Each structure stands twice: as structure tokens, then as C-alpha cells.
């Protein structure tokens, strides 16, 4: 079973990356990280048949990120937001 989803870094996390880098580099880093998280979540879907819920963590490049929001659209779409895990 495949559940398509959209994913973004949460606003505060993305903004912290933007403040640490030049605009173009920050954009590239954010896009790359979103792609890596999306791939990791795709593997979770493939192996377990579920999308993570708010509060669930995912490991990407030896860094733990946490699902900070999960939204379901009227059209059946799913949107996830991730941020750094502060544990």
C-alpha cells in the first residue's frame, strides 16, 4: 500500500538553516534534507505500511528529526512537517 505525502521542514527549523547560510545554499540544503527525510519515510511506508504520527522520530544522516505536524486534506492528501529532535 502506498500513501503519497508532502513534506516540509517546520518553519523554525528551515529559518534556522536560512540564518546560517547564504540564500541559495540554504535553499539547496533545505531541499536536500527534505528529500532525504522523504526517502526515509518512504522506507517506513514500504516496510511497515504506515506514515509516522506527530512525535515520531526518523533518523537521517545520524541526526534524529521529529514529526511536528501531520495534516490530512479534504482531497485525501497528507502533509508532514519535521523539525530537529531535542531529546
C-alpha distances in whole Angstrom, upper triangle without the diagonal:
4,7,10,13,17,19,22,25,27,30,32,31,31,34,35,34,36,39,39,39,40,38,36,36,34,32,31,30,28,26,26,25,22,21,21,19,16,16,16,14,11,12,12,8,8,10,10,6,9,11,15,17,21,23,20,21,20,22,23,26,28,28,26,24,23,21,24,22,19,19,17,19,20,18,15,15,15,17,18,22,23,26,28,28,32,32
4,6,9,13,15,19,22,24,27,29,28,27,31,32,31,33,36,36,35,37,34,33,32,31,28,27,27,25,23,22,22,19,17,18,17,13,13,14,11,9,11,11,7,8,11,11,8,9,10,13,16,19,22,19,20,19,21,21,24,26,26,24,22,21,19,22,20,17,17,15,17,18,16,13,12,12,14,15,19,20,24,26,26,30,31
4,6,10,13,16,19,21,24,27,25,25,28,30,29,30,33,34,34,35,32,31,31,29,26,26,26,23,21,21,20,17,16,17,15,12,13,14,11,9,12,11,8,10,13,12,8,8,8,11,14,17,19,17,18,17,20,20,24,25,25,23,20,19,16,19,17,13,13,12,13,15,13,10,9,8,11,12,16,18,21,24,24,28,29
4,7,10,14,17,19,22,25,23,22,26,28,26,28,31,31,31,32,29,28,28,26,23,23,23,20,18,19,18,15,14,16,14,10,12,14,11,9,12,13,10,12,15,15,12,11,10,13,15,17,20,18,19,18,20,20,23,25,24,22,20,19,16,18,16,13,13,11,12,14,12,9,7,7,9,11,14,16,20,23,24,28,29
4,7,10,13,15,18,21,20,19,22,24,23,24,28,28,28,29,26,25,25,23,21,21,20,17,16,17,16,12,12,14,12,9,11,13,10,9,13,13,11,13,16,16,13,11,9,11,13,14,17,16,17,15,18,18,21,23,22,20,17,16,13,15,12,10,10,9,10,13,12,10,6,5,6,7,11,13,17,20,21,24,26
4,7,11,12,15,18,17,16,19,21,20,21,24,25,25,25,23,22,22,20,17,18,17,14,13,14,13,10,10,13,11,8,12,13,11,11,15,15,13,16,19,18,17,15,11,13,14,15,17,16,17,16,18,17,20,22,21,19,16,15,13,14,12,10,10,10,11,14,13,12,8,6,5,6,9,11,15,18,20,23,25
4,7,9,12,15,13,12,16,18,17,18,21,22,21,23,20,20,20,17,15,15,15,11,10,12,10,7,9,11,8,7,11,12,10,11,14,14,14,17,19,19,17,15,12,12,13,13,15,14,14,13,15,14,17,19,17,16,13,12,10,11,10,9,10,12,13,17,16,15,11,9,6,5,6,8,11,14,16,20,22
4,6,8,11,10,9,12,14,13,14,17,18,18,19,17,17,17,14,12,13,12,9,9,11,9,6,9,11,9,9,13,14,12,14,17,17,17,20,22,22,21,18,15,14,15,14,15,15,15,14,16,14,17,19,16,15,12,12,10,10,10,11,12,14,15,19,19,18,14,12,8,6,5,7,9,12,15,18,21
4,6,8,6,6,9,11,10,12,15,15,16,18,16,16,16,12,12,13,11,8,9,11,8,7,10,11,9,11,14,14,13,16,18,18,19,22,23,23,23,20,16,15,15,13,14,14,13,13,14,13,15,17,14,13,10,10,9,9,10,12,14,17,18,22,22,21,17,15,11,8,5,5,6,9,12,15,18
4,6,5,6,9,10,11,12,14,16,17,19,17,19,18,14,14,16,14,11,13,15,12,10,14,15,12,14,17,17,16,19,21,20,21,24,25,25,24,21,17,15,15,12,13,14,14,14,16,16,18,19,16,14,11,10,9,7,8,11,13,16,18,21,22,21,18,15,11,9,5,5,6,9,12,14,17
4,6,5,6,9,10,10,12,14,16,17,15,17,17,13,13,16,14,11,13,16,14,13,16,18,16,17,20,20,19,22,25,24,25,28,29,28,28,25,21,19,18,16,16,18,18,18,19,18,20,22,18,17,14,13,13,10,11,14,15,19,20,23,24,23,20,18,14,12,9,9,8,11,14,16,19
4,6,5,6,9,10,10,13,15,17,16,18,17,13,14,17,15,12,15,17,15,14,18,19,17,19,22,21,21,24,26,25,26,29,30,30,29,26,23,20,19,16,16,18,17,18,19,18,20,21,17,16,13,13,13,11,13,16,18,21,23,26,27,27,23,21,17,15,11,10,8,10,13,13,17
4,5,5,7,9,10,11,13,15,15,16,15,11,13,14,12,9,13,14,11,12,15,15,14,16,19,18,18,21,23,22,24,27,28,27,27,25,21,19,18,16,15,17,15,15,16,15,16,17,13,13,10,11,12,11,13,16,18,22,23,27,28,26,23,20,16,14,10,8,6,7,11,12,15
4,5,5,6,9,10,11,13,12,13,12,8,9,11,9,7,10,12,10,10,14,15,14,15,18,19,19,21,23,23,24,27,28,28,28,26,22,20,20,18,18,19,17,17,17,16,17,18,15,15,13,14,14,13,14,17,19,22,23,26,27,26,22,20,16,14,11,10,8,10,14,15,19
4,5,5,6,9,10,12,11,13,13,9,10,13,12,10,13,15,14,14,17,18,17,19,22,22,22,25,27,27,28,31,32,32,32,29,25,23,23,20,21,22,20,20,21,19,20,21,18,18,16,16,17,15,17,20,21,24,25,29,29,29,25,23,19,17,14,13,11,12,16,17,20
4,5,5,6,9,12,12,14,13,9,12,14,12,10,14,15,13,15,18,18,17,20,22,22,23,26,27,27,29,31,32,32,32,30,26,24,24,21,20,21,20,19,19,18,18,19,16,16,14,16,17,16,18,21,23,26,28,31,32,31,28,25,21,19,15,13,11,11,14,14,18
4,5,5,6,9,9,11,9,6,9,10,8,7,11,12,11,12,15,16,16,18,20,20,21,24,25,26,27,30,31,31,31,29,26,24,24,22,21,22,20,19,18,16,16,18,15,16,14,16,18,17,19,22,24,27,28,31,32,31,27,25,21,19,15,13,11,11,15,16,19
4,5,5,7,6,9,8,5,8,10,9,9,12,14,13,14,17,18,18,20,22,23,24,26,28,28,30,32,33,34,34,31,28,26,26,24,24,25,23,22,22,19,19,21,19,20,18,19,20,19,21,23,25,28,28,32,32,31,28,26,22,20,17,16,14,15,18,19,23
4,6,8,9,12,11,8,11,14,12,12,15,17,16,18,20,21,21,23,26,26,27,29,31,31,33,35,36,36,37,34,30,29,28,26,25,26,24,24,23,21,21,22,20,21,19,21,22,21,23,26,27,30,31,35,35,34,31,29,25,23,19,18,16,16,19,19,23
4,7,9,12,10,8,11,13,11,12,15,16,15,17,20,20,20,23,25,25,26,29,30,30,32,34,35,36,36,34,31,29,29,27,26,26,24,23,22,20,19,20,18,20,19,21,22,22,24,27,29,32,33,36,37,36,32,30,26,24,20,18,16,15,19,19,22
4,6,8,6,5,9,10,9,11,14,14,14,17,19,19,20,22,24,25,26,28,30,31,32,34,35,36,37,34,31,30,30,28,28,28,25,24,23,20,19,21,19,21,20,22,24,23,25,28,29,32,33,36,36,36,32,30,26,24,21,20,18,17,21,22,25
4,6,5,6,9,10,10,12,14,15,16,18,20,21,22,24,26,27,28,30,32,33,34,36,37,38,38,36,33,32,32,31,30,31,28,27,26,23,22,24,22,24,23,25,26,26,27,29,31,33,34,37,37,36,33,31,27,26,23,22,20,21,24,25,28
4,6,5,6,9,10,11,12,14,15,16,18,20,21,22,24,26,27,28,30,32,33,34,36,37,37,35,31,30,31,29,30,30,28,26,26,23,23,25,23,25,23,25,25,24,25,27,28,31,31,34,33,33,30,28,25,24,21,21,20,20,24,25,29
4,5,5,6,9,10,11,12,14,15,17,18,20,21,23,24,26,27,29,30,31,33,35,36,36,34,31,30,31,30,30,30,28,26,25,22,22,24,23,25,23,25,25,25,26,28,28,31,31,34,33,33,29,28,25,24,22,21,20,21,25,27,30
4,5,5,6,9,10,10,12,14,15,16,18,20,21,23,24,25,27,29,30,31,33,34,34,33,30,29,30,29,29,28,26,24,23,19,18,21,20,22,21,23,24,24,26,27,29,31,31,35,34,33,30,28,25,23,21,20,19,19,23,24,28
4,5,5,6,8,10,10,12,14,15,16,18,20,21,22,24,26,27,28,30,32,32,32,31,27,26,27,25,25,25,23,22,21,18,17,20,18,20,18,20,21,21,22,24,25,28,29,32,32,31,27,25,22,20,18,16,15,16,20,21,25
4,6,5,6,9,10,11,12,14,15,16,18,20,21,22,25,26,27,28,30,31,31,29,26,25,26,25,25,25,23,22,21,18,18,21,19,21,19,20,21,20,21,23,24,26,26,29,29,28,25,23,20,19,17,16,16,17,21,23,26
4,6,5,6,9,10,11,12,14,15,16,18,20,21,23,25,25,27,29,30,30,29,25,25,27,26,26,25,23,21,20,16,16,19,18,20,18,21,21,22,23,24,25,27,27,31,30,29,25,24,21,19,18,17,17,18,21,24,27
4,5,5,6,9,10,11,12,14,15,16,18,20,21,23,24,26,27,28,29,27,24,23,24,23,23,23,20,18,17,13,13,16,15,16,15,18,19,19,21,22,24,27,27,31,30,29,25,23,20,18,16,15,14,15,18,20,23
4,5,5,6,9,10,10,12,14,15,16,18,20,21,22,24,26,27,26,25,21,20,22,20,21,20,18,16,16,13,14,17,15,16,13,16,16,16,17,19,20,23,24,27,27,26,22,20,17,15,13,11,11,13,16,19,22
4,5,5,6,9,10,10,12,14,15,16,19,20,21,22,24,25,25,24,20,20,22,21,22,21,19,17,17,14,15,18,16,17,15,17,17,18,18,19,20,22,23,26,25,24,20,19,16,15,13,13,14,16,19,22,24
4,5,5,6,9,10,11,12,14,15,17,19,20,21,23,24,24,23,20,20,22,22,22,21,18,16,15,11,11,15,14,16,14,17,17,19,20,21,22,24,25,28,27,26,22,20,18,16,15,14,14,15,18,21,24
4,5,5,6,8,10,11,12,14,15,17,18,20,21,22,23,21,18,17,19,19,19,17,15,12,11,8,9,12,11,12,11,13,14,15,17,18,20,22,24,27,27,25,21,19,16,14,12,10,11,12,14,18,20
4,5,5,6,9,10,10,12,14,15,16,18,20,21,20,19,16,15,17,17,17,16,14,12,13,10,12,15,13,13,11,13,12,14,15,15,17,19,20,24,23,21,18,15,12,11,10,9,11,12,15,19,21
4,6,5,6,9,10,10,12,14,15,16,18,20,20,19,16,16,19,19,20,18,16,13,13,10,12,15,15,15,13,15,15,17,17,17,19,20,21,25,23,22,18,16,14,13,13,12,14,15,18,21,23
4,5,5,6,9,10,11,13,14,15,17,18,19,18,15,15,18,18,19,16,14,11,10,7,8,12,11,12,11,14,14,17,18,18,20,22,23,27,26,24,20,18,16,14,13,12,13,14,16,19,21
4,5,5,6,8,10,11,12,14,15,16,17,15,12,12,14,15,15,13,11,8,8,6,9,12,11,10,9,10,10,13,14,14,17,19,21,24,23,21,18,15,13,10,10,8,10,12,13,17,19
4,5,5,6,9,10,10,12,14,15,15,14,11,12,14,15,16,14,13,10,11,10,13,15,14,14,12,13,12,14,14,14,16,17,18,22,21,18,15,13,11,10,11,10,13,15,16,20,22
4,5,5,6,9,10,10,12,14,14,14,12,13,16,18,18,16,14,11,11,9,12,14,15,14,13,15,14,17,18,17,19,20,22,25,23,21,18,15,15,13,14,13,16,17,18,22,23
4,5,5,6,9,10,11,12,13,12,11,11,14,16,16,13,11,7,8,7,10,12,12,12,11,12,12,16,17,16,19,20,22,26,24,22,19,16,15,13,14,12,14,15,16,19,20
4,5,5,6,9,10,10,10,9,7,8,11,13,14,11,10,8,10,10,13,15,14,13,11,11,10,14,14,13,15,16,19,22,21,18,16,13,12,10,12,11,14,15,16,19,20
4,5,5,6,9,10,10,10,8,10,14,16,17,14,14,11,13,12,15,17,17,16,15,15,14,17,17,15,17,17,19,22,21,18,15,13,13,12,14,14,17,19,19,23,24
4,5,5,6,8,9,10,10,11,15,18,18,15,14,11,12,12,15,16,17,16,15,16,15,19,19,18,20,20,23,25,24,21,19,16,17,15,17,16,19,20,20,23,24
4,5,5,6,7,7,7,8,12,15,15,12,11,9,11,12,16,16,16,15,14,14,13,17,17,16,18,19,21,24,23,20,18,15,16,14,16,15,18,18,18,22,22
4,6,5,5,5,6,9,12,15,17,13,14,12,14,15,19,20,20,18,17,16,14,18,17,15,17,17,19,21,20,17,15,13,14,13,16,16,19,21,21,24,24
4,6,6,8,10,12,16,19,20,17,17,14,16,17,19,21,21,20,19,19,18,21,21,19,20,20,22,24,22,19,18,16,18,17,20,19,22,24,23,27,27
4,6,8,11,12,16,19,19,16,16,14,15,17,19,20,21,19,19,19,18,22,22,20,22,22,24,27,25,22,21,19,20,19,21,20,23,24,23,26,26
4,6,8,10,13,17,17,14,15,14,16,18,21,21,21,19,19,18,17,20,20,18,20,20,23,25,24,20,19,17,19,17,20,19,22,23,22,25,25
4,7,10,13,16,18,15,16,15,18,19,23,23,23,21,20,19,17,20,19,16,18,17,20,21,20,17,16,15,17,16,19,19,23,24,23,27,26
4,6,9,13,14,12,13,13,16,18,22,22,21,19,17,16,14,16,15,13,15,14,17,19,19,15,14,12,14,13,16,16,20,21,20,24,24
4,7,10,12,10,11,11,14,16,20,20,19,16,14,13,10,13,12,9,12,12,15,18,17,14,12,9,10,9,12,13,16,18,18,21,22
4,7,8,6,8,9,12,14,18,18,17,14,12,9,7,10,10,9,12,13,16,19,20,16,15,11,11,9,11,11,13,15,14,18,18
4,6,6,9,11,15,17,21,20,18,15,12,9,7,8,8,7,10,12,15,18,19,16,15,11,11,9,10,11,13,15,14,17,17
4,6,9,11,15,17,20,20,17,14,11,8,5,5,6,6,10,13,16,19,21,18,16,13,11,9,9,9,11,13,12,14,15
4,6,10,13,16,19,18,15,12,9,6,5,6,8,10,13,16,20,23,24,21,20,16,15,11,11,9,10,11,9,11,12
4,7,10,13,17,16,14,10,8,6,6,8,10,11,14,17,20,24,24,21,19,16,15,11,11,10,11,11,10,12,12
4,7,10,13,12,10,6,5,4,6,9,12,13,17,19,23,26,26,23,21,17,16,12,12,9,10,9,7,11,11
4,6,10,10,8,6,5,6,8,11,14,14,18,20,23,26,26,23,21,17,16,12,12,9,10,10,9,13,13
4,7,6,5,5,6,9,11,14,17,18,21,23,26,30,29,27,24,20,19,15,15,11,12,10,10,13,13
4,5,5,6,7,11,13,15,18,19,22,24,26,30,29,27,24,21,19,15,14,11,12,11,11,15,15
4,5,8,10,14,16,19,21,22,25,28,30,34,33,30,27,24,22,19,18,14,14,12,13,16,17
4,7,10,13,16,19,22,23,26,29,31,35,35,32,29,26,24,20,19,15,14,12,12,14,14
4,6,10,13,15,19,20,24,27,29,33,33,30,27,24,21,18,16,12,11,8,8,11,11
4,7,10,13,16,18,21,24,27,30,31,28,25,22,19,16,14,10,9,7,6,9,9
4,7,9,12,14,18,21,23,27,27,25,22,18,16,12,10,6,6,5,5,9,10
4,6,9,11,15,18,21,25,25,23,20,16,14,10,8,5,5,6,5,9,10
4,6,7,11,14,17,21,22,19,17,13,11,7,6,4,7,9,9,12,13
4,7,10,14,17,20,22,19,17,13,11,8,5,5,6,9,9,12,14
4,7,10,13,16,18,16,14,10,8,6,5,7,9,13,13,16,18
4,7,10,13,15,12,11,7,6,5,7,9,12,15,16,19,20
4,6,10,11,10,8,6,5,7,9,12,15,19,19,22,24
4,7,8,6,6,5,7,9,12,15,19,22,23,26,27
4,5,5,5,6,8,11,14,18,21,25,26,28,30
4,5,7,10,12,15,18,21,25,28,29,32,34
4,6,9,12,15,18,22,25,29,30,33,35
4,7,10,13,17,20,24,27,28,31,32
4,7,10,14,17,20,24,25,28,30
4,7,10,13,17,20,21,25,26
4,7,10,14,17,19,22,24
4,7,10,14,15,18,20
4,7,11,12,15,18
4,7,9,12,15
4,6,9,12
4,6,9
4,6
4
